[in-house]
Structures are given as C-alpha cells and as structure tokens.
C-alpha cells in the first residue's frame, strides 16, 4: 500500500517512551545507582525494541524523535546532569551510546 506509514506508530511509541522517562525520573532518586541500567532496560528500552525488526527499517529522519527521547532518558539516568538540565550538550558528545538508530542499520 502506497499510503502505509509508520508515523502514527512512531508517534505513539515516542509518547510511551516519554511517559517511561518521566516514571524513571520520579523513581530514580529512590533506587541505588546499580539498578539504573536494569530500570532503563525494563521501563524504557523494552518499549523501544519491541517489534523493531518490523518498523526499524524506516528512515533516520522518521525515528529521530525516538533518538532524542532516548538521549534524554540516558542523560537523566546515567549522568551529565548539568547537560540534561540546561539542554545545551547532548549525550552523544559526552559519551558514546548504543542507540536505536544503530540497531536499525
């Protein structure tokens, strides 16, 4: 179908990811830092990677919003607090990360 688009799915997924990021932000100060990686994989990345083999072939431009949301969540959880708060730096400039875009290639 020429009219088939993943845009509604990507927008819905981004909404779920932002919600997960907010939940992680609210509980992160109550948890030891050793659990941050598990929390990220459980509450955030599980949504991101679900059925990625089906929709992951879309253009980088289409999934850019997911990449931005992922960077915010990683910055918030794993450090670079100043950059997260003032939004002047990005996680990609401060530390290498494995992101959703690299999984889609």
C-alpha atoms as an extended CHARMM CRD file, in Angstrom:
* protein
*
       105  EXT
         1         1  UNK       CA              0.0000000000        0.0000000000        0.0000000000  PROA      1               0.0000000000
         2         2  UNK       CA              1.3860000000        3.3930000000       -1.0170000000  PROA      2               0.0000000000
         3         3  UNK       CA             -0.3430000000        5.0960000000        1.8970000000  PROA      3               0.0000000000
         4         4  UNK       CA              1.1640000000        2.8440000000        4.5860000000  PROA      4               0.0000000000
         5         5  UNK       CA              3.1090000000        4.8910000000        7.1050000000  PROA      5               0.0000000000
         6         6  UNK       CA              4.8700000000        4.1130000000       10.3690000000  PROA      6               0.0000000000
         7         7  UNK       CA              4.4820000000        7.7000000000       11.5350000000  PROA      7               0.0000000000
         8         8  UNK       CA              1.4340000000        7.0540000000       13.8080000000  PROA      8               0.0000000000
         9         9  UNK       CA              3.2230000000        4.0950000000       15.3880000000  PROA      9               0.0000000000
        10        10  UNK       CA              6.4180000000        6.1200000000       15.9030000000  PROA      10              0.0000000000
        11        11  UNK       CA              4.4460000000        8.9880000000       17.4760000000  PROA      11              0.0000000000
        12        12  UNK       CA              2.5990000000        6.5910000000       19.8030000000  PROA      12              0.0000000000
        13        13  UNK       CA              5.8570000000        4.8730000000       20.7350000000  PROA      13              0.0000000000
        14        14  UNK       CA              7.5140000000        8.2140000000       21.4370000000  PROA      14              0.0000000000
        15        15  UNK       CA              4.6280000000        9.0980000000       23.7540000000  PROA      15              0.0000000000
        16        16  UNK       CA              5.1310000000        5.8050000000       25.6360000000  PROA      16              0.0000000000
        17        17  UNK       CA              8.8740000000        6.4470000000       25.8650000000  PROA      17              0.0000000000
        18        18  UNK       CA              8.3660000000        9.9490000000       27.2460000000  PROA      18              0.0000000000
        19        19  UNK       CA              5.9800000000        8.5260000000       29.8320000000  PROA      19              0.0000000000
        20        20  UNK       CA              8.5310000000        5.8610000000       30.7800000000  PROA      20              0.0000000000
        21        21  UNK       CA             11.2150000000        8.5320000000       31.0270000000  PROA      21              0.0000000000
        22        22  UNK       CA              9.0090000000       10.5130000000       33.4100000000  PROA      22              0.0000000000
        23        23  UNK       CA              8.3950000000        7.4500000000       35.5640000000  PROA      23              0.0000000000
        24        24  UNK       CA             12.1020000000        6.7220000000       35.6810000000  PROA      24              0.0000000000
        25        25  UNK       CA             12.8300000000       10.3290000000       36.6520000000  PROA      25              0.0000000000
        26        26  UNK       CA             10.3630000000       10.1370000000       39.5490000000  PROA      26              0.0000000000
        27        27  UNK       CA             11.7700000000        6.9040000000       40.9980000000  PROA      27              0.0000000000
        28        28  UNK       CA             15.4790000000        7.2150000000       40.2350000000  PROA      28              0.0000000000
        29        29  UNK       CA             16.3680000000        9.0040000000       43.4790000000  PROA      29              0.0000000000
        30        30  UNK       CA             14.7770000000        6.1870000000       45.4980000000  PROA      30              0.0000000000
        31        31  UNK       CA             16.9400000000        3.4900000000       43.8940000000  PROA      31              0.0000000000
        32        32  UNK       CA             20.6200000000        2.6270000000       44.1540000000  PROA      32              0.0000000000
        33        33  UNK       CA             22.6350000000        3.5720000000       41.0710000000  PROA      33              0.0000000000
        34        34  UNK       CA             23.4580000000       -0.0940000000       40.4910000000  PROA      34              0.0000000000
        35        35  UNK       CA             19.8350000000       -0.6320000000       39.4180000000  PROA      35              0.0000000000
        36        36  UNK       CA             19.6990000000        2.2160000000       36.8910000000  PROA      36              0.0000000000
        37        37  UNK       CA             20.6990000000        0.0140000000       33.9640000000  PROA      37              0.0000000000
        38        38  UNK       CA             18.0490000000       -2.5860000000       34.8170000000  PROA      38              0.0000000000
        39        39  UNK       CA             15.4100000000        0.1170000000       35.2160000000  PROA      39              0.0000000000
        40        40  UNK       CA             16.3660000000        1.5900000000       31.8350000000  PROA      40              0.0000000000
        41        41  UNK       CA             16.1320000000       -1.8060000000       30.1210000000  PROA      41              0.0000000000
        42        42  UNK       CA             12.8770000000       -2.7030000000       31.8540000000  PROA      42              0.0000000000
        43        43  UNK       CA             10.8840000000        0.5230000000       31.6380000000  PROA      43              0.0000000000
        44        44  UNK       CA             12.3380000000        2.2300000000       28.5740000000  PROA      44              0.0000000000
        45        45  UNK       CA             14.2620000000        0.0120000000       26.1830000000  PROA      45              0.0000000000
        46        46  UNK       CA             11.6740000000       -2.7780000000       26.2540000000  PROA      46              0.0000000000
        47        47  UNK       CA              9.1900000000       -0.4460000000       24.5010000000  PROA      47              0.0000000000
        48        48  UNK       CA             11.8440000000        0.7840000000       22.0980000000  PROA      48              0.0000000000
        49        49  UNK       CA             12.9850000000       -2.6210000000       20.8790000000  PROA      49              0.0000000000
        50        50  UNK       CA              9.5830000000       -4.3260000000       20.6990000000  PROA      50              0.0000000000
        51        51  UNK       CA              8.9710000000       -5.3450000000       17.0500000000  PROA      51              0.0000000000
        52        52  UNK       CA             11.8740000000       -3.2020000000       15.8610000000  PROA      52              0.0000000000
        53        53  UNK       CA             12.5470000000       -5.7540000000       13.1300000000  PROA      53              0.0000000000
        54        54  UNK       CA              9.2020000000       -4.7810000000       11.5950000000  PROA      54              0.0000000000
        55        55  UNK       CA              9.2840000000       -0.9830000000       11.8250000000  PROA      55              0.0000000000
        56        56  UNK       CA             13.0360000000       -0.4320000000       12.2650000000  PROA      56              0.0000000000
        57        57  UNK       CA             13.6960000000       -0.0490000000        8.5640000000  PROA      57              0.0000000000
        58        58  UNK       CA             12.1240000000        3.4000000000        8.3770000000  PROA      58              0.0000000000
        59        59  UNK       CA             14.2650000000        6.4170000000        7.5480000000  PROA      59              0.0000000000
        60        60  UNK       CA             16.5160000000        8.0170000000       10.1430000000  PROA      60              0.0000000000
        61        61  UNK       CA             14.5090000000       11.2140000000        9.8850000000  PROA      61              0.0000000000
        62        62  UNK       CA             11.3230000000        9.3700000000       10.8730000000  PROA      62              0.0000000000
        63        63  UNK       CA             12.8530000000        7.8880000000       14.0250000000  PROA      63              0.0000000000
        64        64  UNK       CA             14.8500000000       10.9750000000       15.0020000000  PROA      64              0.0000000000
        65        65  UNK       CA             12.2810000000       11.8500000000       17.6870000000  PROA      65              0.0000000000
        66        66  UNK       CA             12.8310000000        8.4250000000       19.2860000000  PROA      66              0.0000000000
        67        67  UNK       CA             16.5730000000        9.0070000000       19.3070000000  PROA      67              0.0000000000
        68        68  UNK       CA             16.1220000000       12.3920000000       21.0220000000  PROA      68              0.0000000000
        69        69  UNK       CA             13.8470000000       10.8760000000       23.6810000000  PROA      69              0.0000000000
        70        70  UNK       CA             16.3250000000        8.0520000000       24.2400000000  PROA      70              0.0000000000
        71        71  UNK       CA             19.1950000000       10.5310000000       24.6730000000  PROA      71              0.0000000000
        72        72  UNK       CA             17.1900000000       12.4840000000       27.2550000000  PROA      72              0.0000000000
        73        73  UNK       CA             16.4510000000        9.3490000000       29.2440000000  PROA      73              0.0000000000
        74        74  UNK       CA             20.0570000000        8.1650000000       29.1690000000  PROA      74              0.0000000000
        75        75  UNK       CA             21.3690000000       11.6120000000       30.1480000000  PROA      75              0.0000000000
        76        76  UNK       CA             18.9010000000       11.8150000000       33.0010000000  PROA      76              0.0000000000
        77        77  UNK       CA             19.7610000000        8.3700000000       34.3540000000  PROA      77              0.0000000000
        78        78  UNK       CA             23.4450000000        7.8850000000       33.7230000000  PROA      78              0.0000000000
        79        79  UNK       CA             24.9130000000       11.2790000000       34.2510000000  PROA      79              0.0000000000
        80        80  UNK       CA             25.7100000000       14.5610000000       32.6570000000  PROA      80              0.0000000000
        81        81  UNK       CA             23.0600000000       16.1580000000       34.8630000000  PROA      81              0.0000000000
        82        82  UNK       CA             24.1430000000       19.6850000000       34.0060000000  PROA      82              0.0000000000
        83        83  UNK       CA             23.7140000000       18.9710000000       30.2990000000  PROA      83              0.0000000000
        84        84  UNK       CA             20.3330000000       17.4040000000       30.9330000000  PROA      84              0.0000000000
        85        85  UNK       CA             19.1220000000       20.3730000000       32.9340000000  PROA      85              0.0000000000
        86        86  UNK       CA             20.3240000000       23.1380000000       30.6350000000  PROA      86              0.0000000000
        87        87  UNK       CA             19.8900000000       21.0930000000       27.4220000000  PROA      87              0.0000000000
        88        88  UNK       CA             22.9840000000       22.6060000000       25.8290000000  PROA      88              0.0000000000
        89        89  UNK       CA             25.0080000000       19.4120000000       25.4690000000  PROA      89              0.0000000000
        90        90  UNK       CA             23.9790000000       16.0660000000       24.0820000000  PROA      90              0.0000000000
        91        91  UNK       CA             24.7810000000       12.6200000000       25.3350000000  PROA      91              0.0000000000
        92        92  UNK       CA             26.4010000000       11.7070000000       22.0400000000  PROA      92              0.0000000000
        93        93  UNK       CA             29.0250000000       14.4220000000       22.5230000000  PROA      93              0.0000000000
        94        94  UNK       CA             29.8650000000       13.4190000000       26.0770000000  PROA      94              0.0000000000
        95        95  UNK       CA             29.8850000000        9.6110000000       25.9080000000  PROA      95              0.0000000000
        96        96  UNK       CA             29.2930000000        7.0040000000       23.2280000000  PROA      96              0.0000000000
        97        97  UNK       CA             25.9560000000        5.1920000000       23.4540000000  PROA      97              0.0000000000
        98        98  UNK       CA             24.2650000000        2.3880000000       21.6110000000  PROA      98              0.0000000000
        99        99  UNK       CA             21.0880000000        3.8470000000       20.2580000000  PROA      99              0.0000000000
       100       100  UNK       CA             18.0430000000        2.7860000000       18.3480000000  PROA      100             0.0000000000
       101       101  UNK       CA             19.4810000000        4.1210000000       15.0690000000  PROA      101             0.0000000000
       102       102  UNK       CA             22.4280000000        1.7310000000       15.2440000000  PROA      102             0.0000000000
       103       103  UNK       CA             20.0070000000       -1.1740000000       15.7500000000  PROA      103             0.0000000000
       104       104  UNK       CA             18.1260000000       -0.2980000000       12.5610000000  PROA      104             0.0000000000
       105       105  UNK       CA             21.0350000000       -0.4870000000       10.1300000000  PROA      105             0.0000000000
